[in-house]
Amino acid sequence: MTGPFDESTPGIECRESAIHGKGAFATLAFSPGDHVGTYTGEPTFQDGIHVLWIETDDGGWRGIDGTGVLRWLNHSRNPNVEFDGPRLRAIAAISPGDELTFHYGEEWEAFIEKDEEE
């Protein structure tokens, strides 16, 4: 992705975030249950800043090292999107201009709480 838009994910753009660094923002409205986009990238077995880990049917894990605009999703304790595998869907009403956020998971929550205590 060279610009703020990703042709594989229409309705989403990257721009500066008040949460952290860059973020993914809606340019279209989404209703709960709507497909928002698909996380794209290269398969990996190494963790990284833009790696999305997906549980496989056999209980294993595979990583996708994000190359699309969805790699800029930030964490929220009150998210408006969630992943089902690499597919992202809205879990709340989203208006154009809203930042898309998801909950990074329980391990991330424990990390944040530890960091806040220090």
Contacts in CASP RR format, 6 or more apart in sequence:
PFRMAT RR
TARGET T0000
AUTHOR 0000-0000-0000
METHOD contacts of the structure
MODEL  1
MTGPFDESTPGIECRESAIHGKGAFATLAFSPGDHVGTYTGEPTFQDGIH
VLWIETDDGGWRGIDGTGVLRWLNHSRNPNVEFDGPRLRAIAAISPGDEL
TFHYGEEWEAFIEKDEEE
1 14 0 8 1.000
1 67 0 8 1.000
1 68 0 8 1.000
1 69 0 8 1.000
3 14 0 8 1.000
4 13 0 8 1.000
4 14 0 8 1.000
4 15 0 8 1.000
4 69 0 8 1.000
5 12 0 8 1.000
5 13 0 8 1.000
5 14 0 8 1.000
5 69 0 8 1.000
6 12 0 8 1.000
6 14 0 8 1.000
6 40 0 8 1.000
6 68 0 8 1.000
6 69 0 8 1.000
6 70 0 8 1.000
8 38 0 8 1.000
8 40 0 8 1.000
8 68 0 8 1.000
9 36 0 8 1.000
9 37 0 8 1.000
9 38 0 8 1.000
9 40 0 8 1.000
9 68 0 8 1.000
9 69 0 8 1.000
9 70 0 8 1.000
10 28 0 8 1.000
11 26 0 8 1.000
11 27 0 8 1.000
11 28 0 8 1.000
12 24 0 8 1.000
12 25 0 8 1.000
12 26 0 8 1.000
12 27 0 8 1.000
12 36 0 8 1.000
12 37 0 8 1.000
12 69 0 8 1.000
12 70 0 8 1.000
12 100 0 8 1.000
13 24 0 8 1.000
13 25 0 8 1.000
13 27 0 8 1.000
13 69 0 8 1.000
14 22 0 8 1.000
14 23 0 8 1.000
14 24 0 8 1.000
14 25 0 8 1.000
14 69 0 8 1.000
14 72 0 8 1.000
15 22 0 8 1.000
15 23 0 8 1.000
15 25 0 8 1.000
16 22 0 8 1.000
16 23 0 8 1.000
17 23 0 8 1.000
17 72 0 8 1.000
17 74 0 8 1.000
17 99 0 8 1.000
18 99 0 8 1.000
19 74 0 8 1.000
19 75 0 8 1.000
19 76 0 8 1.000
19 99 0 8 1.000
19 101 0 8 1.000
20 74 0 8 1.000
22 72 0 8 1.000
23 72 0 8 1.000
23 73 0 8 1.000
23 74 0 8 1.000
23 99 0 8 1.000
23 100 0 8 1.000
24 69 0 8 1.000
24 70 0 8 1.000
24 72 0 8 1.000
24 73 0 8 1.000
24 74 0 8 1.000
24 99 0 8 1.000
24 100 0 8 1.000
25 97 0 8 1.000
25 98 0 8 1.000
25 99 0 8 1.000
25 100 0 8 1.000
26 36 0 8 1.000
26 94 0 8 1.000
26 95 0 8 1.000
26 96 0 8 1.000
26 97 0 8 1.000
26 98 0 8 1.000
26 99 0 8 1.000
26 100 0 8 1.000
27 96 0 8 1.000
27 97 0 8 1.000
28 96 0 8 1.000
29 93 0 8 1.000
29 94 0 8 1.000
29 95 0 8 1.000
29 96 0 8 1.000
30 36 0 8 1.000
30 90 0 8 1.000
30 93 0 8 1.000
30 94 0 8 1.000
31 90 0 8 1.000
31 93 0 8 1.000
31 94 0 8 1.000
32 90 0 8 1.000
32 91 0 8 1.000
32 92 0 8 1.000
32 93 0 8 1.000
33 89 0 8 1.000
33 90 0 8 1.000
33 91 0 8 1.000
34 89 0 8 1.000
34 90 0 8 1.000
35 87 0 8 1.000
35 88 0 8 1.000
35 89 0 8 1.000
36 81 0 8 1.000
36 88 0 8 1.000
36 89 0 8 1.000
36 90 0 8 1.000
36 94 0 8 1.000
36 100 0 8 1.000
37 70 0 8 1.000
37 87 0 8 1.000
37 88 0 8 1.000
38 70 0 8 1.000
38 86 0 8 1.000
38 87 0 8 1.000
38 88 0 8 1.000
39 52 0 8 1.000
39 64 0 8 1.000
39 66 0 8 1.000
39 68 0 8 1.000
39 70 0 8 1.000
39 71 0 8 1.000
39 83 0 8 1.000
39 85 0 8 1.000
39 86 0 8 1.000
39 87 0 8 1.000
39 88 0 8 1.000
40 64 0 8 1.000
40 66 0 8 1.000
40 67 0 8 1.000
40 68 0 8 1.000
40 70 0 8 1.000
40 86 0 8 1.000
41 64 0 8 1.000
41 65 0 8 1.000
41 66 0 8 1.000
41 67 0 8 1.000
41 68 0 8 1.000
42 64 0 8 1.000
42 65 0 8 1.000
42 66 0 8 1.000
42 67 0 8 1.000
43 62 0 8 1.000
43 63 0 8 1.000
43 64 0 8 1.000
43 65 0 8 1.000
44 51 0 8 1.000
44 63 0 8 1.000
44 64 0 8 1.000
44 65 0 8 1.000
45 62 0 8 1.000
45 63 0 8 1.000
47 53 0 8 1.000
48 65 0 8 1.000
50 65 0 8 1.000
50 66 0 8 1.000
50 67 0 8 1.000
50 71 0 8 1.000
51 63 0 8 1.000
51 64 0 8 1.000
51 65 0 8 1.000
51 66 0 8 1.000
52 63 0 8 1.000
52 64 0 8 1.000
52 66 0 8 1.000
52 83 0 8 1.000
52 86 0 8 1.000
53 61 0 8 1.000
53 62 0 8 1.000
53 63 0 8 1.000
54 61 0 8 1.000
54 62 0 8 1.000
54 63 0 8 1.000
54 64 0 8 1.000
54 83 0 8 1.000
54 85 0 8 1.000
54 86 0 8 1.000
55 61 0 8 1.000
55 85 0 8 1.000
56 62 0 8 1.000
64 86 0 8 1.000
70 88 0 8 1.000
73 81 0 8 1.000
73 88 0 8 1.000
73 100 0 8 1.000
73 101 0 8 1.000
73 102 0 8 1.000
74 99 0 8 1.000
74 101 0 8 1.000
75 101 0 8 1.000
75 102 0 8 1.000
75 103 0 8 1.000
75 104 0 8 1.000
75 108 0 8 1.000
75 112 0 8 1.000
76 101 0 8 1.000
76 102 0 8 1.000
76 103 0 8 1.000
77 103 0 8 1.000
77 109 0 8 1.000
78 101 0 8 1.000
79 91 0 8 1.000
79 92 0 8 1.000
79 101 0 8 1.000
79 102 0 8 1.000
79 103 0 8 1.000
80 90 0 8 1.000
80 91 0 8 1.000
80 92 0 8 1.000
80 93 0 8 1.000
80 94 0 8 1.000
80 98 0 8 1.000
80 100 0 8 1.000
80 101 0 8 1.000
80 102 0 8 1.000
81 88 0 8 1.000
81 89 0 8 1.000
81 90 0 8 1.000
81 91 0 8 1.000
81 94 0 8 1.000
81 100 0 8 1.000
81 101 0 8 1.000
81 102 0 8 1.000
82 88 0 8 1.000
82 89 0 8 1.000
82 91 0 8 1.000
82 102 0 8 1.000
82 103 0 8 1.000
83 89 0 8 1.000
83 102 0 8 1.000
88 100 0 8 1.000
88 102 0 8 1.000
94 100 0 8 1.000
103 109 0 8 1.000
END
